Amino acid sequence: MNDDTTAEDIYAVIGTVVARLLKPDQYLTLHEITSALHSMGEAAGAAGMRESCERAVRLLAQQMH
């Protein structure tokens, strides 16, 4: 898998989680997003999806520090 594909997969899972969590007149914290990504990765049947979720969590964790 090349870096462009990896980045697209990571952004796709982040977008999916944010779309599921987003509600009108509310905001999301990075903690809520990373927690949802972790749960999504744990429930994923496909190894590629798990890996994308794990990488997304790591990317967001870097943004928090």
PyMOL Python script that loads the backbone (N, CA, C, O; Angstrom):
from pymol import cmd

cmd.read_pdbstr("""\
ATOM      1  N   MET A   1       0.847  -1.170   0.000  1.00  0.00           N
ATOM      2  CA  MET A   1       0.000   0.000   0.000  1.00  0.00           C
ATOM      3  C   MET A   1       0.894   1.235   0.000  1.00  0.00           C
ATOM      4  O   MET A   1       1.838   1.314   0.787  1.00  0.00           O
ATOM      5  N   ASN A   2       0.608   2.202  -0.877  1.00  0.00           N
ATOM      6  CA  ASN A   2       1.450   3.396  -0.915  1.00  0.00           C
ATOM      7  C   ASN A   2       0.942   4.446   0.063  1.00  0.00           C
ATOM      8  O   ASN A   2      -0.147   4.317   0.623  1.00  0.00           O
ATOM      9  N   ASP A   3       1.743   5.484   0.261  1.00  0.00           N
ATOM     10  CA  ASP A   3       1.417   6.504   1.257  1.00  0.00           C
ATOM     11  C   ASP A   3       0.130   7.247   0.933  1.00  0.00           C
ATOM     12  O   ASP A   3      -0.623   7.594   1.844  1.00  0.00           O
ATOM     13  N   ASP A   4      -0.142   7.503  -0.361  1.00  0.00           N
ATOM     14  CA  ASP A   4      -1.369   8.201  -0.739  1.00  0.00           C
ATOM     15  C   ASP A   4      -2.601   7.382  -0.392  1.00  0.00           C
ATOM     16  O   ASP A   4      -3.588   7.918   0.113  1.00  0.00           O
ATOM     17  N   THR A   5      -2.547   6.090  -0.661  1.00  0.00           N
ATOM     18  CA  THR A   5      -3.665   5.210  -0.341  1.00  0.00           C
ATOM     19  C   THR A   5      -3.854   5.132   1.168  1.00  0.00           C
ATOM     20  O   THR A   5      -4.983   5.169   1.659  1.00  0.00           O
ATOM     21  N   THR A   6      -2.767   5.027   1.894  1.00  0.00           N
ATOM     22  CA  THR A   6      -2.834   4.965   3.348  1.00  0.00           C
ATOM     23  C   THR A   6      -3.484   6.227   3.898  1.00  0.00           C
ATOM     24  O   THR A   6      -4.370   6.142   4.748  1.00  0.00           O
ATOM     25  N   ALA A   7      -3.064   7.380   3.435  1.00  0.00           N
ATOM     26  CA  ALA A   7      -3.633   8.646   3.897  1.00  0.00           C
ATOM     27  C   ALA A   7      -5.120   8.721   3.573  1.00  0.00           C
ATOM     28  O   ALA A   7      -5.913   9.149   4.411  1.00  0.00           O
ATOM     29  N   GLU A   8      -5.499   8.317   2.385  1.00  0.00           N
ATOM     30  CA  GLU A   8      -6.910   8.333   1.996  1.00  0.00           C
ATOM     31  C   GLU A   8      -7.729   7.424   2.898  1.00  0.00           C
ATOM     32  O   GLU A   8      -8.832   7.789   3.304  1.00  0.00           O
ATOM     33  N   ASP A   9      -7.211   6.251   3.216  1.00  0.00           N
ATOM     34  CA  ASP A   9      -7.913   5.319   4.102  1.00  0.00           C
ATOM     35  C   ASP A   9      -8.068   5.906   5.499  1.00  0.00           C
ATOM     36  O   ASP A   9      -9.127   5.779   6.113  1.00  0.00           O
ATOM     37  N   ILE A  10      -7.027   6.541   5.996  1.00  0.00           N
ATOM     38  CA  ILE A  10      -7.075   7.149   7.327  1.00  0.00           C
ATOM     39  C   ILE A  10      -8.110   8.267   7.354  1.00  0.00           C
ATOM     40  O   ILE A  10      -8.935   8.328   8.265  1.00  0.00           O
ATOM     41  N   TYR A  11      -8.071   9.145   6.367  1.00  0.00           N
ATOM     42  CA  TYR A  11      -9.032  10.248   6.326  1.00  0.00           C
ATOM     43  C   TYR A  11     -10.455   9.740   6.135  1.00  0.00           C
ATOM     44  O   TYR A  11     -11.403  10.340   6.642  1.00  0.00           O
ATOM     45  N   ALA A  12     -10.608   8.651   5.416  1.00  0.00           N
ATOM     46  CA  ALA A  12     -11.942   8.078   5.211  1.00  0.00           C
ATOM     47  C   ALA A  12     -12.535   7.561   6.519  1.00  0.00           C
ATOM     48  O   ALA A  12     -13.712   7.796   6.793  1.00  0.00           O
ATOM     49  N   VAL A  13     -11.747   6.867   7.326  1.00  0.00           N
ATOM     50  CA  VAL A  13     -12.295   6.364   8.595  1.00  0.00           C
ATOM     51  C   VAL A  13     -12.556   7.508   9.564  1.00  0.00           C
ATOM     52  O   VAL A  13     -13.526   7.460  10.320  1.00  0.00           O
ATOM     53  N   ILE A  14     -11.711   8.536   9.557  1.00  0.00           N
ATOM     54  CA  ILE A  14     -11.975   9.703  10.405  1.00  0.00           C
ATOM     55  C   ILE A  14     -13.285  10.364   9.968  1.00  0.00           C
ATOM     56  O   ILE A  14     -14.113  10.715  10.809  1.00  0.00           O
ATOM     57  N   GLY A  15     -13.471  10.533   8.671  1.00  0.00           N
ATOM     58  CA  GLY A  15     -14.704  11.130   8.155  1.00  0.00           C
ATOM     59  C   GLY A  15     -15.933  10.320   8.517  1.00  0.00           C
ATOM     60  O   GLY A  15     -16.969  10.886   8.865  1.00  0.00           O
ATOM     61  N   THR A  16     -15.831   9.006   8.439  1.00  0.00           N
ATOM     62  CA  THR A  16     -16.950   8.138   8.788  1.00  0.00           C
ATOM     63  C   THR A  16     -17.340   8.312  10.248  1.00  0.00           C
ATOM     64  O   THR A  16     -18.519   8.449  10.575  1.00  0.00           O
ATOM     65  N   VAL A  17     -16.344   8.304  11.117  1.00  0.00           N
ATOM     66  CA  VAL A  17     -16.613   8.440  12.555  1.00  0.00           C
ATOM     67  C   VAL A  17     -17.201   9.814  12.865  1.00  0.00           C
ATOM     68  O   VAL A  17     -18.172   9.914  13.614  1.00  0.00           O
ATOM     69  N   VAL A  18     -16.631  10.858  12.304  1.00  0.00           N
ATOM     70  CA  VAL A  18     -17.133  12.205  12.571  1.00  0.00           C
ATOM     71  C   VAL A  18     -18.569  12.337  12.083  1.00  0.00           C
ATOM     72  O   VAL A  18     -19.406  12.916  12.775  1.00  0.00           O
ATOM     73  N   ALA A  19     -18.862  11.811  10.909  1.00  0.00           N
ATOM     74  CA  ALA A  19     -20.224  11.886  10.378  1.00  0.00           C
ATOM     75  C   ALA A  19     -21.221  11.160  11.287  1.00  0.00           C
ATOM     76  O   ALA A  19     -22.357  11.608  11.442  1.00  0.00           O
ATOM     77  N   ARG A  20     -20.805  10.055  11.879  1.00  0.00           N
ATOM     78  CA  ARG A  20     -21.694   9.310  12.778  1.00  0.00           C
ATOM     79  C   ARG A  20     -21.918  10.044  14.093  1.00  0.00           C
ATOM     80  O   ARG A  20     -23.008   9.977  14.661  1.00  0.00           O
ATOM     81  N   LEU A  21     -20.900  10.741  14.580  1.00  0.00           N
ATOM     82  CA  LEU A  21     -20.978  11.404  15.877  1.00  0.00           C
ATOM     83  C   LEU A  21     -21.564  12.811  15.819  1.00  0.00           C
ATOM     84  O   LEU A  21     -22.117  13.297  16.805  1.00  0.00           O
ATOM     85  N   LEU A  22     -21.443  13.462  14.670  1.00  0.00           N
ATOM     86  CA  LEU A  22     -21.804  14.865  14.548  1.00  0.00           C
ATOM     87  C   LEU A  22     -23.304  15.069  14.702  1.00  0.00           C
ATOM     88  O   LEU A  22     -24.112  14.413  14.044  1.00  0.00           O
ATOM     89  N   LYS A  23     -23.652  15.987  15.582  1.00  0.00           N
ATOM     90  CA  LYS A  23     -25.046  16.330  15.810  1.00  0.00           C
ATOM     91  C   LYS A  23     -25.176  17.848  15.708  1.00  0.00           C
ATOM     92  O   LYS A  23     -24.230  18.573  16.018  1.00  0.00           O
ATOM     93  N   PRO A  24     -26.332  18.329  15.280  1.00  0.00           N
ATOM     94  CA  PRO A  24     -26.504  19.787  15.160  1.00  0.00           C
ATOM     95  C   PRO A  24     -26.258  20.493  16.497  1.00  0.00           C
ATOM     96  O   PRO A  24     -26.640  19.996  17.556  1.00  0.00           O
ATOM     97  N   ASP A  25     -25.626  21.636  16.426  1.00  0.00           N
ATOM     98  CA  ASP A  25     -25.369  22.491  17.585  1.00  0.00           C
ATOM     99  C   ASP A  25     -24.492  21.840  18.658  1.00  0.00           C
ATOM    100  O   ASP A  25     -24.559  22.235  19.822  1.00  0.00           O
ATOM    101  N   GLN A  26     -23.692  20.876  18.297  1.00  0.00           N
ATOM    102  CA  GLN A  26     -22.751  20.268  19.226  1.00  0.00           C
ATOM    103  C   GLN A  26     -21.373  20.260  18.588  1.00  0.00           C
ATOM    104  O   GLN A  26     -21.236  20.394  17.372  1.00  0.00           O
ATOM    105  N   TYR A  27     -20.366  20.102  19.416  1.00  0.00           N
ATOM    106  CA  TYR A  27     -19.010  19.976  18.903  1.00  0.00           C
ATOM    107  C   TYR A  27     -18.423  18.656  19.376  1.00  0.00           C
ATOM    108  O   TYR A  27     -18.884  18.074  20.358  1.00  0.00           O
ATOM    109  N   LEU A  28     -17.416  18.198  18.677  1.00  0.00           N
ATOM    110  CA  LEU A  28     -16.743  16.951  19.009  1.00  0.00           C
ATOM    111  C   LEU A  28     -15.356  17.255  19.553  1.00  0.00           C
ATOM    112  O   LEU A  28     -14.691  18.196  19.121  1.00  0.00           O
ATOM    113  N   THR A  29     -14.942  16.447  20.497  1.00  0.00           N
ATOM    114  CA  THR A  29     -13.570  16.562  20.981  1.00  0.00           C
ATOM    115  C   THR A  29     -12.728  15.501  20.278  1.00  0.00           C
ATOM    116  O   THR A  29     -13.253  14.509  19.771  1.00  0.00           O
ATOM    117  N   LEU A  30     -11.431  15.721  20.256  1.00  0.00           N
ATOM    118  CA  LEU A  30     -10.540  14.714  19.677  1.00  0.00           C
ATOM    119  C   LEU A  30     -10.640  13.409  20.453  1.00  0.00           C
ATOM    120  O   LEU A  30     -10.518  12.327  19.879  1.00  0.00           O
ATOM    121  N   HIS A  31     -10.863  13.514  21.755  1.00  0.00           N
ATOM    122  CA  HIS A  31     -11.009  12.305  22.566  1.00  0.00           C
ATOM    123  C   HIS A  31     -12.217  11.481  22.108  1.00  0.00           C
ATOM    124  O   HIS A  31     -12.117  10.258  22.000  1.00  0.00           O
ATOM    125  N   GLU A  32     -13.342  12.122  21.841  1.00  0.00           N
ATOM    126  CA  GLU A  32     -14.533  11.406  21.376  1.00  0.00           C
ATOM    127  C   GLU A  32     -14.276  10.730  20.031  1.00  0.00           C
ATOM    128  O   GLU A  32     -14.702   9.599  19.794  1.00  0.00           O
ATOM    129  N   ILE A  33     -13.575  11.440  19.163  1.00  0.00           N
ATOM    130  CA  ILE A  33     -13.288  10.900  17.839  1.00  0.00           C
ATOM    131  C   ILE A  33     -12.337   9.713  17.944  1.00  0.00           C
ATOM    132  O   ILE A  33     -12.567   8.678  17.318  1.00  0.00           O
ATOM    133  N   THR A  34     -11.268   9.853  18.731  1.00  0.00           N
ATOM    134  CA  THR A  34     -10.311   8.748  18.854  1.00  0.00           C
ATOM    135  C   THR A  34     -10.940   7.541  19.536  1.00  0.00           C
ATOM    136  O   THR A  34     -10.644   6.400  19.180  1.00  0.00           O
ATOM    137  N   SER A  35     -11.802   7.788  20.508  1.00  0.00           N
ATOM    138  CA  SER A  35     -12.494   6.686  21.183  1.00  0.00           C
ATOM    139  C   SER A  35     -13.395   5.931  20.199  1.00  0.00           C
ATOM    140  O   SER A  35     -13.428   4.701  20.200  1.00  0.00           O
ATOM    141  N   ALA A  36     -14.115   6.667  19.372  1.00  0.00           N
ATOM    142  CA  ALA A  36     -14.980   6.036  18.379  1.00  0.00           C
ATOM    143  C   ALA A  36     -14.160   5.284  17.332  1.00  0.00           C
ATOM    144  O   ALA A  36     -14.558   4.206  16.892  1.00  0.00           O
ATOM    145  N   LEU A  37     -13.023   5.843  16.934  1.00  0.00           N
ATOM    146  CA  LEU A  37     -12.144   5.150  15.983  1.00  0.00           C
ATOM    147  C   LEU A  37     -11.615   3.857  16.578  1.00  0.00           C
ATOM    148  O   LEU A  37     -11.537   2.833  15.899  1.00  0.00           O
ATOM    149  N   HIS A  38     -11.251   3.913  17.856  1.00  0.00           N
ATOM    150  CA  HIS A  38     -10.759   2.712  18.526  1.00  0.00           C
ATOM    151  C   HIS A  38     -11.848   1.635  18.543  1.00  0.00           C
ATOM    152  O   HIS A  38     -11.579   0.472  18.243  1.00  0.00           O
ATOM    153  N   SER A  39     -13.056   2.020  18.889  1.00  0.00           N
ATOM    154  CA  SER A  39     -14.172   1.067  18.920  1.00  0.00           C
ATOM    155  C   SER A  39     -14.456   0.501  17.534  1.00  0.00           C
ATOM    156  O   SER A  39     -14.707  -0.695  17.382  1.00  0.00           O
ATOM    157  N   MET A  40     -14.416   1.366  16.528  1.00  0.00           N
ATOM    158  CA  MET A  40     -14.652   0.926  15.155  1.00  0.00           C
ATOM    159  C   MET A  40     -13.580  -0.069  14.726  1.00  0.00           C
ATOM    160  O   MET A  40     -13.889  -1.064  14.071  1.00  0.00           O
ATOM    161  N   GLY A  41     -12.338   0.185  15.082  1.00  0.00           N
ATOM    162  CA  GLY A  41     -11.242  -0.717  14.747  1.00  0.00           C
ATOM    163  C   GLY A  41     -11.381  -2.058  15.442  1.00  0.00           C
ATOM    164  O   GLY A  41     -11.111  -3.104  14.853  1.00  0.00           O
ATOM    165  N   GLU A  42     -11.805  -2.023  16.700  1.00  0.00           N
ATOM    166  CA  GLU A  42     -11.995  -3.263  17.454  1.00  0.00           C
ATOM    167  C   GLU A  42     -13.099  -4.126  16.846  1.00  0.00           C
ATOM    168  O   GLU A  42     -13.013  -5.354  16.860  1.00  0.00           O
ATOM    169  N   ALA A  43     -14.128  -3.483  16.315  1.00  0.00           N
ATOM    170  CA  ALA A  43     -15.272  -4.208  15.763  1.00  0.00           C
ATOM    171  C   ALA A  43     -15.075  -4.612  14.304  1.00  0.00           C
ATOM    172  O   ALA A  43     -15.830  -5.429  13.778  1.00  0.00           O
ATOM    173  N   ALA A  44     -14.069  -4.046  13.656  1.00  0.00           N
ATOM    174  CA  ALA A  44     -13.850  -4.298  12.225  1.00  0.00           C
ATOM    175  C   ALA A  44     -13.432  -5.741  11.982  1.00  0.00           C
ATOM    176  O   ALA A  44     -12.612  -6.300  12.711  1.00  0.00           O
ATOM    177  N   GLY A  45     -14.006  -6.325  10.953  1.00  0.00           N
ATOM    178  CA  GLY A  45     -13.637  -7.681  10.584  1.00  0.00           C
ATOM    179  C   GLY A  45     -12.415  -7.719   9.676  1.00  0.00           C
ATOM    180  O   GLY A  45     -11.643  -8.678   9.694  1.00  0.00           O
ATOM    181  N   ALA A  46     -12.252  -6.673   8.889  1.00  0.00           N
ATOM    182  CA  ALA A  46     -11.159  -6.630   7.925  1.00  0.00           C
ATOM    183  C   ALA A  46      -9.897  -6.044   8.561  1.00  0.00           C
ATOM    184  O   ALA A  46      -9.950  -5.030   9.257  1.00  0.00           O
ATOM    185  N   ALA A  47      -8.787  -6.688   8.312  1.00  0.00           N
ATOM    186  CA  ALA A  47      -7.510  -6.225   8.859  1.00  0.00           C
ATOM    187  C   ALA A  47      -7.161  -4.829   8.357  1.00  0.00           C
ATOM    188  O   ALA A  47      -6.601  -4.021   9.098  1.00  0.00           O
ATOM    189  N   GLY A  48      -7.488  -4.548   7.109  1.00  0.00           N
ATOM    190  CA  GLY A  48      -7.194  -3.226   6.546  1.00  0.00           C
ATOM    191  C   GLY A  48      -7.942  -2.121   7.265  1.00  0.00           C
ATOM    192  O   GLY A  48      -7.397  -1.039   7.486  1.00  0.00           O
ATOM    193  N   MET A  49      -9.185  -2.386   7.632  1.00  0.00           N
ATOM    194  CA  MET A  49      -9.982  -1.396   8.358  1.00  0.00           C
ATOM    195  C   MET A  49      -9.415  -1.191   9.761  1.00  0.00           C
ATOM    196  O   MET A  49      -9.320  -0.060  10.237  1.00  0.00           O
ATOM    197  N   ARG A  50      -9.040  -2.277  10.417  1.00  0.00           N
ATOM    198  CA  ARG A  50      -8.439  -2.166  11.755  1.00  0.00           C
ATOM    199  C   ARG A  50      -7.173  -1.319  11.698  1.00  0.00           C
ATOM    200  O   ARG A  50      -6.958  -0.443  12.536  1.00  0.00           O
ATOM    201  N   GLU A  51      -6.344  -1.591  10.702  1.00  0.00           N
ATOM    202  CA  GLU A  51      -5.090  -0.852  10.558  1.00  0.00           C
ATOM    203  C   GLU A  51      -5.347   0.623  10.280  1.00  0.00           C
ATOM    204  O   GLU A  51      -4.660   1.483  10.830  1.00  0.00           O
ATOM    205  N   SER A  52      -6.316   0.921   9.440  1.00  0.00           N
ATOM    206  CA  SER A  52      -6.645   2.320   9.145  1.00  0.00           C
ATOM    207  C   SER A  52      -7.130   3.041  10.399  1.00  0.00           C
ATOM    208  O   SER A  52      -6.769   4.194  10.633  1.00  0.00           O
ATOM    209  N   CYS A  53      -7.937   2.372  11.195  1.00  0.00           N
ATOM    210  CA  CYS A  53      -8.420   2.969  12.446  1.00  0.00           C
ATOM    211  C   CYS A  53      -7.267   3.205  13.416  1.00  0.00           C
ATOM    212  O   CYS A  53      -7.186   4.261  14.044  1.00  0.00           O
ATOM    213  N   GLU A  54      -6.380   2.227  13.538  1.00  0.00           N
ATOM    214  CA  GLU A  54      -5.225   2.374  14.427  1.00  0.00           C
ATOM    215  C   GLU A  54      -4.341   3.532  13.987  1.00  0.00           C
ATOM    216  O   GLU A  54      -3.878   4.313  14.818  1.00  0.00           O
ATOM    217  N   ARG A  55      -4.107   3.646  12.698  1.00  0.00           N
ATOM    218  CA  ARG A  55      -3.273   4.744  12.189  1.00  0.00           C
ATOM    219  C   ARG A  55      -3.956   6.087  12.399  1.00  0.00           C
ATOM    220  O   ARG A  55      -3.299   7.079  12.715  1.00  0.00           O
ATOM    221  N   ALA A  56      -5.274   6.120  12.224  1.00  0.00           N
ATOM    222  CA  ALA A  56      -6.015   7.360  12.451  1.00  0.00           C
ATOM    223  C   ALA A  56      -5.929   7.775  13.911  1.00  0.00           C
ATOM    224  O   ALA A  56      -5.764   8.958  14.207  1.00  0.00           O
ATOM    225  N   VAL A  57      -6.038   6.821  14.825  1.00  0.00           N
ATOM    226  CA  VAL A  57      -5.924   7.121  16.251  1.00  0.00           C
ATOM    227  C   VAL A  57      -4.540   7.687  16.549  1.00  0.00           C
ATOM    228  O   VAL A  57      -4.414   8.669  17.282  1.00  0.00           O
ATOM    229  N   ARG A  58      -3.507   7.075  15.986  1.00  0.00           N
ATOM    230  CA  ARG A  58      -2.143   7.573  16.212  1.00  0.00           C
ATOM    231  C   ARG A  58      -1.964   8.991  15.649  1.00  0.00           C
ATOM    232  O   ARG A  58      -1.327   9.840  16.272  1.00  0.00           O
ATOM    233  N   LEU A  59      -2.530   9.230  14.474  1.00  0.00           N
ATOM    234  CA  LEU A  59      -2.430  10.554  13.856  1.00  0.00           C
ATOM    235  C   LEU A  59      -3.095  11.605  14.740  1.00  0.00           C
ATOM    236  O   LEU A  59      -2.529  12.674  14.969  1.00  0.00           O
ATOM    237  N   LEU A  60      -4.284  11.307  15.230  1.00  0.00           N
ATOM    238  CA  LEU A  60      -4.995  12.260  16.076  1.00  0.00           C
ATOM    239  C   LEU A  60      -4.305  12.421  17.431  1.00  0.00           C
ATOM    240  O   LEU A  60      -4.290  13.518  17.990  1.00  0.00           O
ATOM    241  N   ALA A  61      -3.739  11.346  17.958  1.00  0.00           N
ATOM    242  CA  ALA A  61      -3.005  11.430  19.221  1.00  0.00           C
ATOM    243  C   ALA A  61      -1.820  12.375  19.086  1.00  0.00           C
ATOM    244  O   ALA A  61      -1.512  13.123  20.015  1.00  0.00           O
ATOM    245  N   GLN A  62      -1.161  12.348  17.950  1.00  0.00           N
ATOM    246  CA  GLN A  62      -0.043  13.269  17.706  1.00  0.00           C
ATOM    247  C   GLN A  62      -0.538  14.717  17.696  1.00  0.00           C
ATOM    248  O   GLN A  62       0.174  15.624  18.129  1.00  0.00           O
ATOM    249  N   GLN A  63      -1.756  14.928  17.202  1.00  0.00           N
ATOM    250  CA  GLN A  63      -2.314  16.280  17.156  1.00  0.00           C
ATOM    251  C   GLN A  63      -2.639  16.813  18.551  1.00  0.00           C
ATOM    252  O   GLN A  63      -2.642  18.024  18.775  1.00  0.00           O
ATOM    253  N   MET A  64      -2.912  15.897  19.490  1.00  0.00           N
ATOM    254  CA  MET A  64      -3.244  16.315  20.849  1.00  0.00           C
ATOM    255  C   MET A  64      -2.009  16.704  21.647  1.00  0.00           C
ATOM    256  O   MET A  64      -2.121  17.408  22.651  1.00  0.00           O
ATOM    257  N   HIS A  65      -0.846  16.263  21.222  1.00  0.00           N
ATOM    258  CA  HIS A  65       0.361  16.534  22.008  1.00  0.00           C
ATOM    259  C   HIS A  65       1.203  17.598  21.389  1.00  0.00           C
ATOM    260  O   HIS A  65       2.255  17.944  21.928  1.00  0.00           O
TER     261      HIS A  65
END
""", "prot")
cmd.dss("prot")
cmd.show_as("cartoon", "prot")
cmd.util.cbc("prot")
cmd.orient("prot")
